[in-house]
Amino acid sequence: MGKYRIRVATGDSLLAGSSNLVQLWLVGEHGEKDLGKILRPIRTREVQLEVEVSLYLGRLLLVKLRKHKSLVGFDWFCKWIAVQGPGTQGEAFFPCYRWVQGNEIICLPEGTARTMRDDPQNQFKKHREQELEERRKVYRWGFWKEGLILPIAGNSQWDLPRNERFLEDKDLDFSLSLAKVLKDLALKGTLDLTNSVRRLEDFSKVFPRGKTPLAEQVRNSWKDDALFGYQFLNGANPMLLRRSTSLPSRLVLPPEMEDLKTQLEKELQTGSLFEADFSLLDGVKPNVIIFKQQYVAAPLVMLKLQPDGRLLPMVIQLQPPRNGCPPPVLFLPSDPPMAWLLAKTWVRSSDFQLHQLQSHLLRGHLIAEVISVATMRSLPSLHPIYKLLIPHFRYTMEINMLARSNLVSEWGIFDLVVSTGSGGHVDILQRATAGLTYRSFCPPDDLADRGLLDVKSSLYGQDALRLWGAISRYVEKMVSLFYKSDGAVKDDPELQAWCSEITETGLQGAQDRGFPISLESRAQLCHFITMCIFTCTGQHASTHHGQLDWYSWIPNGPCTMRKPPPISKDVTEKDIVDALPGLHQARTQKTFIKFLGRRQPVMVALGQHKENYFSDPGPQAVLKQFQEELAALDKEIEVRNAGLDLPYEYLRPSMVENSVTI
């Protein structure tokens, strides 16, 4: 028996408080005490209470709470509850960080992370089981399209669990910004339907006023071969380039191009020959926009790495060879300038398709959603890996739901203005899903497989390896606190269920592509968790941040092509203009690239989350070390970039968001 001092923290957002009364219970080793309806969590961020308890509770295990509504029920966002009193040995901390809704009883376990092995007396066994049972009712797997990985169930953001929805600051920024760009598009876009682009320079009409310095450089230099090649290394989509190990079989060289073949073989022998193969797009049905046929190509680009680090194109083939047809035309840097420029523009349009669908949407957004849903279904809030991962899922489910219902839905943005819309985009996602490999999500493996580890001008590669290394060391330190042996990993049924839920259920049986279905050692666990965190942070950042820089100047990343790929080299500027998006399509592309690619005002950088899910000091010290390492890495990249004509900032820790939120 004795006095307990209770501190209750409400969320910081405007609507986090509630005028409803909240009932509290303290649950200890020796008993439970109902404290009654003693709390009304209005907007005050922290409330302190003192209560006398006649029963000796012993060490506190749980705090239970229940919100009672009067005439009107107002949801309450509870951050945490802290209790000090007999048996607490200081202040016991009970993390919450979620909405309290309805009148159900919510149980908050004390914040010390515990696996099932750490609970030999089964004091939390019932709580773990009940929590997961309730979560699985709320976090249900859905279905979007055949052959794709699974999303969370629901058709709109309103179907999501409240805890996965935007808080009002994010929601307000997103809604108001979207309304503004749609208003501008409606006003200016209507006039575009009656106007046309006659010269390449006319695309300046839709070049954004709030352009980035790099976007300005792209507009001025987009025709240069060096900038064209640079984008495969460090542009919006650095995931396609690979070092050639042989000349591609699809590259049919006519007899008159013996010199080119000799040059390609020479570069191949010296290890300086690279390729970007867009064969994934071959056979994709192109869109029809406002009764006009659009076109899709599946190019192959062969490039050579210069001693100074520049990557220069050697030859472009716009379509694979077809049986019974003449070999496709090969475009060369020595061709007439307009013919060569049109070939490069076709490549940039193809890169736009694969970037947005394969690299950005699938590998960034949708994989992160699988990880987050599987975690919510498989790991209780007491589990150390849940506590480690949960900050990296903020807002991911809602932004993905918005993407499925607005960007890639029927009559969404892809259908309206993108050459792969109206079904082609789904075909691409299905093909890309079938080729997802575990190694491709781990930069040390991916860069090795693509032959890019020793390419010094691959700034993406350098920064991805360093960021992966920092995350890996953070994960290893965290895991070592809770798993003292490989056996502890193998014997954790919740951990094994989580791994299986990701690979077999969410990814629809991806074990044949290297994803684990069980975890056998601490090293394997660390690698898997590092992959999860990097995917939700660095992987997405590397393919998201570049949109505004590289696609603001429409000819450098056209969303569609309105003429078929050229079969001759007799090309004029008018031919290029006629092939590029019309003014209305260009403005729509610019509008949404600017909206989605802008720097987010509501942003939490990697490792900078304020939520404290661990109450024990060990994990808090590890997080602080991680933050210090990220700050040092950020400074190193800043210093390096100061000496570069084209700074690469997409993987600077201060620019990498802690979760997929946009």
Secondary structure, 3 states (H helix, E strand, C coil): CEEEEEEEEECCCCCCCCCCEEEEEEEECCEEEEEEEEECCCCCCEEEEEEEECCCCCCEEEEEEEEECCCCCCCEEEEEEEEECCCCCCEEEEEEEEEECCCCEEEEECCCCCCHHHCCCCCCHHHHHHHHHHHHHHCCECCCCCCCCCCECCCCHHHCCHHHCCCHHHHHHHHHHHHHHHHHHHHHHHHHCCCCCCCHHHHHHHCCCCCCHHHHHHHHHCCCHHHHHHHHHHCCCCCCCEECCCCCCCCCCCHHHHHHHHHHHHHHHHCCEEEEECHHHCCCCCCEECCEECECCCCEEEEEECCCCCEEEEEEECCCCCCCCCCCCEECCCCCHHHHHHHHHHHHHHHHHHHHHHHHHHHHHHHHHHHHHHHHHHCCCCCHHHHHHHHHHCCHHHHHHHHHHHHCCCCCHHHHHCCCCCCHHHHHHHHHHHCCCCHHHCHHHHHHHCCCCCCCCCHHHHHHHHHHHHHHHHHHHHHHHHCCCHHHHHCCHHHHHHHHHHHHHHCCCHHHHCCCCCCCCHHHHHHHHHHHHHHHHHHHHHHHCCHHHHHCCHHHCCCCECCCCCCCCCCCHHHHHHHCCCHHHHHHHHHHHHHHHCCCCCCCECCCCCCCCCCCHHHHHHHHHHHHHHHHHHHHHHHHHHCCCCCCCCCCCCCCECCCCC
